[in-house]
């Protein structure tokens, strides 16, 4: 796990029972899956309070989604792995991030005991929380209870302002982004995240069907907990390795309708690239959705469609590159 070691400005700490942090902090707590615009609005409020009160801005998060422990059947697929979350948090300007290993013991803590942990071990002097946020094993306590608990342990508790950024003027949430991604609504996903959705995976061996018709693909194996966009064909930017080139490409997320009903596969075809990618990591940034998955009568029909897909993908990616140049040139 890389833990964002390329951005040293944010201190990243893995919680243990012996932890005793120095300095007083203003903190907020959550999974922050996706680190979307709503989360970043929270972090802006966190930074404002840190400057105002001369406290250390601190994000407290978990190493996994709490539902994976307390109710695995209801745990959603994730927009971001832990490493992706930490990388995105590094870019927010937060001074400190404490990662809590979410265990059954942690899940069993009552809200007041959890707040006492934050106060005594993490130095939290001011806790910022949503008015409807709930934590603790029974989730029965609410904001007024948190304020009362805080008064008993010399911790201030304040409510965060909501961030309404959707077209319907309702608060953006990770669950909303998951629904949009499952529907293939990339434009709305981008609007909520403030960036394109991305994933990475190691290149593994595949069936080499694309190779046989002149469209070799790299088959990606992403994190098993990562949410995949709706099946179909996408225009993407593909980055090879950590410092490798970023190339135009198209990705097919499929349930193999043409060649039988096998599990979902992720295949990315990098344009004008002939290198061997097996064993390497490729990061894919989704720019545009081209079409739904289709069943083709034969390989020649598939090849003809892939030629059109490549042309369409290049058009989308050229427009994206021009837009990026315009933004950077401002």
BAKEKE-454010 format. One record per residue (C-alpha): residue number from 1; x, z negated, y. Coordinates in steps of 0.2 Angstrom, whole numbers. Each point is the difference from the previous one (the first is absolute). Layout:
BEGIN
<site num="NUM" X="X" Z="Z" Y="Y"/>
...
end
This chain:
BEGIN
<site num="1" X="0" Z="0" Y="0"/>
<site num="2" X="8" Z="5" Y="17"/>
<site num="3" X="-9" Z="-12" Y="11"/>
<site num="4" X="3" Z="10" Y="16"/>
<site num="5" X="19" Z="-4" Y="1"/>
<site num="6" X="2" Z="15" Y="12"/>
<site num="7" X="-9" Z="-9" Y="14"/>
<site num="8" X="9" Z="-17" Y="2"/>
<site num="9" X="-10" Z="-5" Y="16"/>
<site num="10" X="-14" Z="-8" Y="-11"/>
<site num="11" X="5" Z="-14" Y="-11"/>
<site num="12" X="-8" Z="1" Y="-17"/>
<site num="13" X="-2" Z="-16" Y="-11"/>
<site num="14" X="-6" Z="-2" Y="-17"/>
<site num="15" X="-9" Z="-17" Y="-1"/>
<site num="16" X="5" Z="-14" Y="-12"/>
<site num="17" X="-6" Z="-18" Y="-1"/>
<site num="18" X="17" Z="-6" Y="8"/>
<site num="19" X="-2" Z="11" Y="15"/>
<site num="20" X="1" Z="-9" Y="17"/>
<site num="21" X="1" Z="12" Y="15"/>
<site num="22" X="7" Z="-4" Y="16"/>
<site num="23" X="-9" Z="3" Y="16"/>
<site num="24" X="-18" Z="0" Y="5"/>
<site num="25" X="-11" Z="16" Y="-4"/>
<site num="26" X="-15" Z="9" Y="4"/>
<site num="27" X="-7" Z="8" Y="-16"/>
<site num="28" X="-13" Z="10" Y="-7"/>
<site num="29" X="-3" Z="2" Y="-19"/>
<site num="30" X="-7" Z="14" Y="-11"/>
<site num="31" X="4" Z="13" Y="-12"/>
<site num="32" X="1" Z="14" Y="14"/>
<site num="33" X="-2" Z="14" Y="-13"/>
<site num="34" X="4" Z="16" Y="9"/>
<site num="35" X="6" Z="-8" Y="16"/>
<site num="36" X="-14" Z="10" Y="9"/>
<site num="37" X="-4" Z="0" Y="18"/>
<site num="38" X="-11" Z="-15" Y="-1"/>
<site num="39" X="15" Z="-10" Y="-7"/>
<site num="40" X="11" Z="6" Y="13"/>
<site num="41" X="-12" Z="-6" Y="13"/>
<site num="42" X="1" Z="-17" Y="-8"/>
<site num="43" X="19" Z="1" Y="1"/>
<site num="44" X="-1" Z="4" Y="19"/>
<site num="45" X="-10" Z="-15" Y="3"/>
<site num="46" X="12" Z="-10" Y="-11"/>
<site num="47" X="15" Z="6" Y="11"/>
<site num="48" X="-10" Z="-4" Y="16"/>
<site num="49" X="-3" Z="-18" Y="-6"/>
<site num="50" X="18" Z="-1" Y="-5"/>
<site num="51" X="7" Z="4" Y="17"/>
<site num="52" X="-13" Z="-10" Y="9"/>
<site num="53" X="3" Z="-16" Y="-11"/>
<site num="54" X="19" Z="3" Y="-3"/>
<site num="55" X="-4" Z="0" Y="-19"/>
<site num="56" X="7" Z="11" Y="-14"/>
<site num="57" X="-12" Z="14" Y="-5"/>
<site num="58" X="-3" Z="-1" Y="-18"/>
<site num="59" X="-10" Z="10" Y="-13"/>
<site num="60" X="-4" Z="-9" Y="-16"/>
<site num="61" X="-5" Z="11" Y="-14"/>
<site num="62" X="0" Z="1" Y="-19"/>
<site num="63" X="11" Z="9" Y="-13"/>
<site num="64" X="-16" Z="7" Y="-8"/>
<site num="65" X="-19" Z="1" Y="3"/>
<site num="66" X="-8" Z="-17" Y="-3"/>
<site num="67" X="-14" Z="8" Y="-10"/>
<site num="68" X="13" Z="5" Y="-12"/>
<site num="69" X="2" Z="-18" Y="-5"/>
<site num="70" X="-17" Z="-8" Y="3"/>
<site num="71" X="-11" Z="15" Y="-5"/>
<site num="72" X="10" Z="15" Y="-7"/>
<site num="73" X="-15" Z="10" Y="-4"/>
<site num="74" X="-5" Z="1" Y="19"/>
<site num="75" X="18" Z="3" Y="6"/>
<site num="76" X="0" Z="16" Y="10"/>
<site num="77" X="14" Z="13" Y="-2"/>
<site num="78" X="13" Z="-2" Y="15"/>
<site num="79" X="3" Z="11" Y="15"/>
<site num="80" X="18" Z="-7" Y="1"/>
<site num="81" X="12" Z="-8" Y="-13"/>
<site num="82" X="8" Z="-16" Y="6"/>
<site num="83" X="16" Z="10" Y="5"/>
<site num="84" X="-10" Z="12" Y="10"/>
<site num="85" X="-9" Z="-14" Y="8"/>
<site num="86" X="16" Z="-9" Y="5"/>
<site num="87" X="7" Z="17" Y="7"/>
<site num="88" X="-15" Z="2" Y="11"/>
<site num="89" X="0" Z="-18" Y="6"/>
<site num="90" X="18" Z="2" Y="5"/>
<site num="91" X="-6" Z="13" Y="12"/>
<site num="92" X="-13" Z="-11" Y="9"/>
<site num="93" X="12" Z="-11" Y="9"/>
<site num="94" X="-5" Z="-16" Y="-10"/>
<site num="95" X="15" Z="-12" Y="0"/>
<site num="96" X="-3" Z="-8" Y="-17"/>
<site num="97" X="-9" Z="4" Y="-16"/>
<site num="98" X="-3" Z="-13" Y="-14"/>
<site num="99" X="-5" Z="7" Y="-17"/>
<site num="100" X="-10" Z="-12" Y="-11"/>
<site num="101" X="1" Z="3" Y="-19"/>
<site num="102" X="-19" Z="-1" Y="-4"/>
<site num="103" X="-1" Z="-10" Y="-16"/>
<site num="104" X="-14" Z="-9" Y="-8"/>
<site num="105" X="7" Z="-16" Y="8"/>
<site num="106" X="-1" Z="8" Y="17"/>
<site num="107" X="-17" Z="6" Y="-3"/>
<site num="108" X="-6" Z="-18" Y="-4"/>
<site num="109" X="5" Z="-7" Y="17"/>
<site num="110" X="-14" Z="-5" Y="11"/>
<site num="111" X="-1" Z="6" Y="18"/>
<site num="112" X="6" Z="-16" Y="7"/>
<site num="113" X="15" Z="-1" Y="-12"/>
<site num="114" X="5" Z="18" Y="4"/>
<site num="115" X="0" Z="-4" Y="18"/>
<site num="116" X="10" Z="-15" Y="-3"/>
<site num="117" X="13" Z="10" Y="-9"/>
<site num="118" X="1" Z="12" Y="15"/>
<site num="119" X="2" Z="-14" Y="12"/>
<site num="120" X="12" Z="-11" Y="-9"/>
<site num="121" X="11" Z="14" Y="-9"/>
<site num="122" X="-2" Z="15" Y="11"/>
<site num="123" X="-1" Z="-8" Y="17"/>
<site num="124" X="-16" Z="8" Y="5"/>
<site num="125" X="-6" Z="-8" Y="16"/>
<site num="126" X="-13" Z="13" Y="4"/>
<site num="127" X="-10" Z="10" Y="-13"/>
<site num="128" X="-10" Z="15" Y="5"/>
<site num="129" X="-14" Z="5" Y="-11"/>
<site num="130" X="-15" Z="11" Y="0"/>
<site num="131" X="-16" Z="-9" Y="3"/>
<site num="132" X="-7" Z="6" Y="-17"/>
<site num="133" X="17" Z="-2" Y="-10"/>
<site num="134" X="-1" Z="-13" Y="-14"/>
<site num="135" X="14" Z="-7" Y="-11"/>
<site num="136" X="2" Z="-14" Y="-12"/>
<site num="137" X="-5" Z="0" Y="-18"/>
<site num="138" X="-19" Z="-2" Y="3"/>
<site num="139" X="-1" Z="10" Y="16"/>
<site num="140" X="-13" Z="-12" Y="6"/>
<site num="141" X="9" Z="-5" Y="16"/>
<site num="142" X="-3" Z="10" Y="15"/>
<site num="143" X="8" Z="2" Y="18"/>
<site num="144" X="-7" Z="-17" Y="6"/>
<site num="145" X="7" Z="-9" Y="-15"/>
<site num="146" X="17" Z="8" Y="3"/>
<site num="147" X="0" Z="-6" Y="18"/>
<site num="148" X="-5" Z="-18" Y="-6"/>
<site num="149" X="14" Z="0" Y="-13"/>
<site num="150" X="12" Z="6" Y="13"/>
<site num="151" X="-4" Z="-14" Y="12"/>
<site num="152" X="4" Z="-12" Y="-14"/>
<site num="153" X="18" Z="7" Y="-3"/>
<site num="154" X="5" Z="5" Y="18"/>
<site num="155" X="-4" Z="19" Y="-3"/>
<site num="156" X="-10" Z="10" Y="12"/>
<site num="157" X="-12" Z="13" Y="-7"/>
<site num="158" X="-6" Z="15" Y="10"/>
<site num="159" X="-11" Z="15" Y="-4"/>
<site num="160" X="7" Z="18" Y="1"/>
<site num="161" X="-9" Z="13" Y="9"/>
<site num="162" X="-7" Z="14" Y="-11"/>
<site num="163" X="6" Z="18" Y="1"/>
<site num="164" X="-13" Z="13" Y="1"/>
<site num="165" X="8" Z="17" Y="-2"/>
<site num="166" X="-11" Z="11" Y="-11"/>
<site num="167" X="-12" Z="13" Y="6"/>
<site num="168" X="-14" Z="-12" Y="-5"/>
<site num="169" X="8" Z="-14" Y="11"/>
<site num="170" X="2" Z="-12" Y="-14"/>
<site num="171" X="15" Z="-10" Y="-5"/>
<site num="172" X="13" Z="10" Y="-11"/>
<site num="173" X="3" Z="-8" Y="-17"/>
<site num="174" X="11" Z="3" Y="-15"/>
<site num="175" X="-16" Z="3" Y="-10"/>
<site num="176" X="-6" Z="13" Y="12"/>
<site num="177" X="16" Z="9" Y="-1"/>
<site num="178" X="0" Z="0" Y="-19"/>
<site num="179" X="-18" Z="7" Y="0"/>
<site num="180" X="6" Z="14" Y="12"/>
<site num="181" X="15" Z="4" Y="-11"/>
<site num="182" X="-11" Z="1" Y="-15"/>
<site num="183" X="-11" Z="12" Y="9"/>
<site num="184" X="15" Z="11" Y="5"/>
<site num="185" X="-3" Z="-3" Y="19"/>
<site num="186" X="18" Z="1" Y="5"/>
<site num="187" X="-4" Z="2" Y="19"/>
<site num="188" X="-10" Z="-16" Y="0"/>
<site num="189" X="13" Z="-8" Y="-11"/>
<site num="190" X="13" Z="5" Y="13"/>
<site num="191" X="-11" Z="-7" Y="14"/>
<site num="192" X="-1" Z="-17" Y="-8"/>
<site num="193" X="18" Z="-1" Y="-5"/>
<site num="194" X="8" Z="8" Y="15"/>
<site num="195" X="10" Z="10" Y="-12"/>
<site num="196" X="-1" Z="11" Y="-15"/>
<site num="197" X="-3" Z="-8" Y="-17"/>
<site num="198" X="15" Z="1" Y="-11"/>
<site num="199" X="6" Z="-4" Y="-17"/>
<site num="200" X="16" Z="1" Y="-10"/>
<site num="201" X="4" Z="1" Y="-19"/>
<site num="202" X="14" Z="4" Y="-12"/>
<site num="203" X="1" Z="18" Y="-6"/>
<site num="204" X="-4" Z="0" Y="-19"/>
<site num="205" X="-1" Z="14" Y="-13"/>
<site num="206" X="-16" Z="10" Y="0"/>
<site num="207" X="-8" Z="15" Y="-10"/>
<site num="208" X="9" Z="13" Y="11"/>
<site num="209" X="-16" Z="10" Y="2"/>
<site num="210" X="4" Z="4" Y="18"/>
<site num="211" X="18" Z="5" Y="-5"/>
<site num="212" X="-7" Z="14" Y="-12"/>
<site num="213" X="-10" Z="8" Y="14"/>
<site num="214" X="13" Z="-1" Y="14"/>
<site num="215" X="-6" Z="-17" Y="8"/>
<site num="216" X="12" Z="-13" Y="-7"/>
<site num="217" X="-7" Z="-18" Y="4"/>
<site num="218" X="8" Z="-17" Y="0"/>
<site num="219" X="-12" Z="-12" Y="-9"/>
<site num="220" X="0" Z="-17" Y="9"/>
<site num="221" X="-3" Z="-17" Y="-7"/>
<site num="222" X="-6" Z="-12" Y="14"/>
<site num="223" X="-2" Z="-18" Y="-1"/>
<site num="224" X="-14" Z="-4" Y="-12"/>
<site num="225" X="-10" Z="-10" Y="14"/>
<site num="226" X="2" Z="13" Y="13"/>
<site num="227" X="-17" Z="9" Y="6"/>
<site num="228" X="0" Z="19" Y="-3"/>
<site num="229" X="-9" Z="11" Y="12"/>
<site num="230" X="-15" Z="10" Y="-7"/>
<site num="231" X="5" Z="13" Y="-13"/>
<site num="232" X="4" Z="17" Y="7"/>
<site num="233" X="13" Z="10" Y="9"/>
<site num="234" X="9" Z="-7" Y="15"/>
<site num="235" X="13" Z="7" Y="13"/>
<site num="236" X="14" Z="-13" Y="0"/>
<site num="237" X="17" Z="-4" Y="7"/>
<site num="238" X="12" Z="-5" Y="-15"/>
<site num="239" X="15" Z="-11" Y="3"/>
<site num="240" X="13" Z="0" Y="-14"/>
<site num="241" X="8" Z="-17" Y="-2"/>
<site num="242" X="4" Z="-12" Y="14"/>
<site num="243" X="11" Z="11" Y="11"/>
<site num="244" X="-4" Z="17" Y="-7"/>
<site num="245" X="-9" Z="15" Y="8"/>
<site num="246" X="-18" Z="0" Y="4"/>
<site num="247" X="-8" Z="17" Y="-5"/>
<site num="248" X="-17" Z="9" Y="1"/>
<site num="249" X="-9" Z="-2" Y="-16"/>
<site num="250" X="-18" Z="0" Y="-8"/>
<site num="251" X="-6" Z="-13" Y="-12"/>
<site num="252" X="-13" Z="1" Y="-13"/>
<site num="253" X="-9" Z="-16" Y="-6"/>
<site num="254" X="-9" Z="5" Y="-15"/>
<site num="255" X="-9" Z="-5" Y="-16"/>
<site num="256" X="6" Z="16" Y="-8"/>
<site num="257" X="-17" Z="9" Y="0"/>
<site num="258" X="8" Z="17" Y="-4"/>
<site num="259" X="11" Z="-6" Y="-15"/>
<site num="260" X="-10" Z="-14" Y="-7"/>
<site num="261" X="-6" Z="-17" Y="4"/>
<site num="262" X="16" Z="-10" Y="1"/>
<site num="263" X="3" Z="-15" Y="12"/>
<site num="264" X="3" Z="3" Y="19"/>
<site num="265" X="17" Z="8" Y="4"/>
<site num="266" X="9" Z="2" Y="17"/>
<site num="267" X="9" Z="16" Y="2"/>
<site num="268" X="10" Z="6" Y="15"/>
<site num="269" X="7" Z="17" Y="3"/>
<site num="270" X="13" Z="0" Y="13"/>
<site num="271" X="2" Z="17" Y="9"/>
<site num="272" X="16" Z="10" Y="-2"/>
<site num="273" X="8" Z="-14" Y="-10"/>
<site num="274" X="9" Z="3" Y="-16"/>
<site num="275" X="9" Z="-17" Y="-3"/>
<site num="276" X="-2" Z="-12" Y="-15"/>
<site num="277" X="-11" Z="-15" Y="5"/>
<site num="278" X="-1" Z="-9" Y="-16"/>
<site num="279" X="3" Z="-18" Y="2"/>
<site num="280" X="0" Z="0" Y="18"/>
<site num="281" X="-13" Z="-8" Y="12"/>
<site num="282" X="-11" Z="11" Y="11"/>
<site num="283" X="-10" Z="-6" Y="14"/>
<site num="284" X="-16" Z="10" Y="5"/>
<site num="285" X="-9" Z="0" Y="16"/>
<site num="286" X="-17" Z="7" Y="0"/>
<site num="287" X="-4" Z="11" Y="15"/>
<site num="288" X="-15" Z="11" Y="-5"/>
<site num="289" X="-12" Z="2" Y="-15"/>
<site num="290" X="-2" Z="18" Y="-5"/>
<site num="291" X="-13" Z="0" Y="-14"/>
<site num="292" X="-8" Z="-9" Y="-14"/>
<site num="293" X="7" Z="2" Y="-18"/>
<site num="294" X="-6" Z="15" Y="-9"/>
<site num="295" X="-1" Z="7" Y="-18"/>
<site num="296" X="8" Z="17" Y="-2"/>
<site num="297" X="-4" Z="13" Y="-13"/>
<site num="298" X="19" Z="3" Y="-3"/>
<site num="299" X="17" Z="-2" Y="6"/>
<site num="300" X="-1" Z="16" Y="11"/>
<site num="301" X="-15" Z="-6" Y="9"/>
<site num="302" X="9" Z="-17" Y="3"/>
<site num="303" X="16" Z="9" Y="7"/>
<site num="304" X="-11" Z="10" Y="12"/>
<site num="305" X="-8" Z="-16" Y="7"/>
<site num="306" X="17" Z="-9" Y="1"/>
<site num="307" X="7" Z="15" Y="11"/>
<site num="308" X="-15" Z="-3" Y="12"/>
<site num="309" X="3" Z="-19" Y="-1"/>
<site num="310" X="18" Z="2" Y="5"/>
<site num="311" X="-5" Z="11" Y="15"/>
<site num="312" X="-13" Z="-12" Y="5"/>
<site num="313" X="12" Z="-15" Y="-1"/>
<site num="314" X="13" Z="9" Y="10"/>
<site num="315" X="-13" Z="3" Y="14"/>
<site num="316" X="-5" Z="-19" Y="0"/>
<site num="317" X="18" Z="-6" Y="-1"/>
<site num="318" X="6" Z="12" Y="14"/>
<site num="319" X="-14" Z="-7" Y="11"/>
<site num="320" X="5" Z="-18" Y="-4"/>
<site num="321" X="18" Z="4" Y="4"/>
<site num="322" X="-4" Z="7" Y="17"/>
<site num="323" X="-11" Z="-15" Y="4"/>
<site num="324" X="14" Z="-12" Y="-5"/>
<site num="325" X="12" Z="10" Y="11"/>
<site num="326" X="-13" Z="-1" Y="15"/>
<site num="327" X="-1" Z="-19" Y="-2"/>
<site num="328" X="19" Z="-2" Y="-1"/>
<site num="329" X="2" Z="10" Y="15"/>
<site num="330" X="-11" Z="-10" Y="11"/>
end
